[in-house]
Amino acid sequence: MRRIVAYVITSLDGAVDDPNRLFPADIDPEHPEPPTFDDELIARETALIEQQDAVLLGRHMYDAWSRYWPTSDVQPFADFINGVKKYVVTSTPLTTEWGDAEALHGTLADTVRDLKALPGNDIGVHGSIELAQSLIAEGLVDELHLAVAPVVDPEGRRLFERATDLQRLTLVSATPTPTGALWLVYRPRDAAPAAR
């Protein structure tokens, strides 16, 4: 059975709204050593997306990304997201064409159940914070990958703010990177090990 694998860039305190605040592309002359999205993080992201043949997106993320990624050369993610099957959780028809995209309607639990029953590899959740929050709150994420920047950010939404019940997770791996970030992988405590 396919898995729902969420990938989120976050601060130490769980801020998830703006990855560019956490891993800025431009170096501030007053702070010449900002955290960067280093080679280890890129290698981890590449390995993650190589296991995915579909993504699940929220409507707002789909609309924003359908304008940005088709002209982006930020690799390896641009080639991946432009070419992968996209399932969009929405209550209205898609108005922007972007590769192989399909609008999904219905409850989140039913949608996830139906997608996981289809043949294929992992289904990624990238960027769509409201969707990721809802999936986590409903216990629908099979594996959670966190790229944790070594910063504390008081602004914006928190990844786990919708969770209302205690959820126990098992740490699968924790990889420090040369610039002080961490790549953390968790699974729900009761989940079976991934068959690979």
N, C-alpha and C positions, 0 to 999 in steps of 0.2 A: 504494500500500500504506500502511496505517496505521502510525503511529510510536508507540513507547513513550517518553513524555516524563516524566521524573522531576523533581519540584520538592521541594527540601529547604531548610529554614531551618537555618542552621549558624553556629557561631562561626568566628572566623579559624582556630582550630586544629582544626576539624572536629567539634566537639561537636554532637550532633543530638538529644539526648534531650528537652530541655525548651525549646521556643520561648519560653515565658514568662520564662525566665531570660535569654534573649538579647534579647528585645524586651518588657520588662515593661509590663503595662497600668497598674500603679500606680506613681506617682513616689515614690521614697524621699526623704524630706526631707533626709537627709544627703548624697544624691547627686542633686541636682535636675535634672540633665540626662542621664537615661539614654538609651540608644539607643531609638528608637521605630520602629514599623512605619509609616513616613511615607507621604505621598500618592504619591510616586514608586513605592514598593514596591507599594502598593495598585493603582496603575495597571498595573504590570507583571503582577501576579497576575491582574488582571481580563482583560488581553489574553491571558494564557496559558490561562485556563480557557474563554475564548470559543472557543478552537480545539479543545476536547475535548468529546466526546459520550459518553465512558465513562471509568471509573476502574478501576484494578486495586488491590485492597486485600489486606493480610494479614488473617488471621482475628482477631487480637487488636485491630487497629485498627478493623475492622468492628464488633466487639462494643462497643468503647468509643464509637465515633462514633455508632452507631445509638441510643445512649442520650442523647448530647449534642446532636447537630446538629438533630434534629427540633424542638427547642424553642429553638434559638439564633436570635438576630437579628444575628449578626456577618456583615455583608455585605462583599463580594459572595459569599463562600464558602458561606454557609448555603443560599441558593437553589440554587446550583450543585450542591453535594454531595447535597442532599436530592432533587433532581430528576434527576440523571444516572444512567445505567445503571452498576451496580456489579458488577464481577466479583471474587469473593472466593476467594483461593487458600487452600484448607482441605482437611483430610482427613475432616472430619465435617460433617453437615448443619447448615445455618444454623438457629439457634433463635430469632432475633429478626427480625421483618419490618421492612424499611426500604426502601420504594419498590421500584424495579426492581432486585433483587439476585439474583445467580446464583452458586452455589457451583461452583468449578472444581477438578477433581482431575487428577492426572497430574504429569509432570515440568514444571518451570518453563519449560524451553526449548520443549517441545511446546505448552504452554498459550499462551505468547507467540506462537509461530508461527501457531497456530490463530486467535487474536484478531486478529492483524495481517492475516490473510487475509480477514476479514469486511469488508464495506463500512462506511465511516464515517470520522470524523475521528480526531484524535489520541486516544490512551488515556493518561490521566494516572496518575501514581503520586504520591500525596500522603500524607505522614505515616508510612506503613508502613515504618519504618526497616529492620527485618529483611528485608523484601521488597526494598526499594531496595538494600540491601547485596548481596543475592543476585543481583539483576538486574545490578548494576554488575559484580560479580565474574565473572559468566558472559558479560559483553559483550552484554547484551540491551537496554541503554538506547540509544535513538536520539538523544536530546537530554537534557541535564542542565541544569536551572535551579537556581542556588544564590542564595538571599537570605542574604548574609553580614553578620552583625552585627559591629560594631566592638568586639568583646569577645573575650577569651581565657577559656575555661571548662574547668578541669581535670576536671570531672565528666562521667560518662556515656560512651555509645558514640561511636565515630567512624565517619563515613560510609563510609570506604574500608577498614575493618579486615578485611573478608573477602576483599579482592582479593589474589590470590596471584601474578598475572602482571603484567608491565609493560603498561599501557594508555596509548597516546598519544592525547591529545585536541586538538581544534582549538578555539580560542577564537572564538566567533561574535560575542559582544558583551560589553562590560563597562560598566555604567552606575552611576556613583556617585550617591548620593542626598543630599538636604540634611542628613540627620542622620548622615552618615558611613558608611552601609551601602553595600554593593555588590550589584548584581544581575548575576550572571555566567551566561552561556550557553555550554555546550560541546557538541560533537559528537565521536563517535569519529573519529579521524584519517582512516579509510578510508570514512567515510559520505559518501554523495552529498548535495549541498545539498537542503534541503527545497523541495518544489515547492508554492508558495502562490500 
